[in-house]
Amino acid sequence: MLRRLCNFGNYLNLGPTFIKAIRKMQTQAHGLVVADAIESLAAVVGKHNVSTSLAVRQHHGKDESYHECQPPEVVVFPENTQHVSELAKICYEHVLPIIPFGSGTGLEGGTTAGRPGTVCFDLSKMDKVVSVHAEDFDVVVQPGVTRLALNSYLRDTGLWFPVDPGSDASLCGMAATSASGTTAVRYGTMRENVMNLEVVLADGRIINTAGEGRRTRKTSAGYNLTNLFVGSEGTLGIITKATLRLYGIPEAMTSAVCHFPSVKAAVDTAIQTLQSGIPVARIEFLDDVHMMACNKYSNMNYKEAPSLFLEFHGSEQSVEDQAKAVGEIVALNEGLDFVWAKDVEDRNRLWKARHNCFYAVLALRPGCKPIVTDVCVPISNLTEIIVKTKEDIESSQLTGPIVGHVGDGNFHTIMMVDPKNRDEFTAAKALADRMAERAQAMDGTCTGEHGIGLGKRHLLVKEIGQTGIDVMKQLKRTLDPKGIMNPGKVLFE
């Protein structure tokens, strides 16, 4: 009712005083509802699993993006799916917004609480590997299991889960954002590697998107509910279990770094490698600024020039053949200074430097905030868009290194801005929008792996079209009729 009054006030242009008064009443009303609901929440999970501490709430009100912290009213820590279901029923009854929280490594403000009365579901205590089916190459995990924790658990099986976004993200959070990363060129994204999901809906009902216990490599039974929830960013339900594909650990792995005289030469090498059918496992692009940042942060001594980080998987012979073939392509594009990393320690050091790129860039301008964005285009358009983006960054005089999973046409910029300099912030946001619009004009997407969250909702309309947005809203209303699941994310309210 209060929200309708607020909207009505806006419609009649009654001014900020009226709107402010209504919002104050709305907040007070929510406060009473939340106070009443907290007792019910605690009855489900115990008082030790409910927190209204400001420090805890602030931790759960932000991710690693530039978006300001907006803490929830209360944080709950369910320990099993039944807890999640019962908590969701309480929130549904009291019309309290729900935000699922994994590891907080998102980059588009997906965990910020924009509404009063928000309840954050921290799923970190649901951290069991439920079952491993080594002979079938799959695993079932709860939402608190992270990428590195799973691979540590699997170390004696000869299997691994290769999807690698860089951060040690929770696997169900990775499913919720349709994450990918450095190995997508060989092993695919989360969308290709999720076989089944257990999801708690807004009203507390529990569904298994491919059927309870189903672990088949393919199915044509009914609608593809699994991929409806992959990439839904917590707006349609809470993922409480995921069945994932596993892969055999390769017999041999070799990594390398090589440098190029220009951005174009480096990206052309990546494209020609793929067009030659060479099955690289990773092929990452870093521009000169990023290489400088990595050298300083990780104590490396690489040439500060546009560079490719590569990795080859397979048998000893096949890895050698792949490396030789790529070496010839590198030479054709005037690449030089091949640095090889064949043993585990050297490879880990190389890829740790690559994964620490984000923190390396943060160290370039201490006290500044990062505006991180990503886009993805067909690989035939990759050289053109990266070159144009590099020129755009240089002309804007912003600090904005480029890094890319160029094997699948995806790249990122990390623009460091002074939070006190509004002009700098505005310029960085405008540049990020131009980059997204440029990608869309080249048959690409405004985000390859970060998701929409808060920051790219306006771009989704252009990409999907109004009819597509309307269909998404219809799906949202059907699964979440009260609009309590991570409201305001992906779609404008």
Beta strands, then each sheet from edge to edge (+ up, - down):
strand 1: 50-51
strand 2: 74-76
strand 3: 98-101
strand 4: 119-122
strand 5: 129-133
strand 6: 138-141
strand 7: 159-160
strand 8: 194-200
strand 9: 206-208
strand 10: 238-245
strand 11: 247-248
strand 12: 252-259
strand 13: 282-286
strand 14: 307-314
strand 15: 336-341
strand 16: 369-376
strand 17: 402-405
strand 18: 410-417
sheet 1: 1+ 2- 4- 3-
sheet 2: 5+ 6- 10+ 8- 9+
sheet 3: 7+ 11-
sheet 4: 15+ 12- 14+ 13- 17+ 18- 16+
end
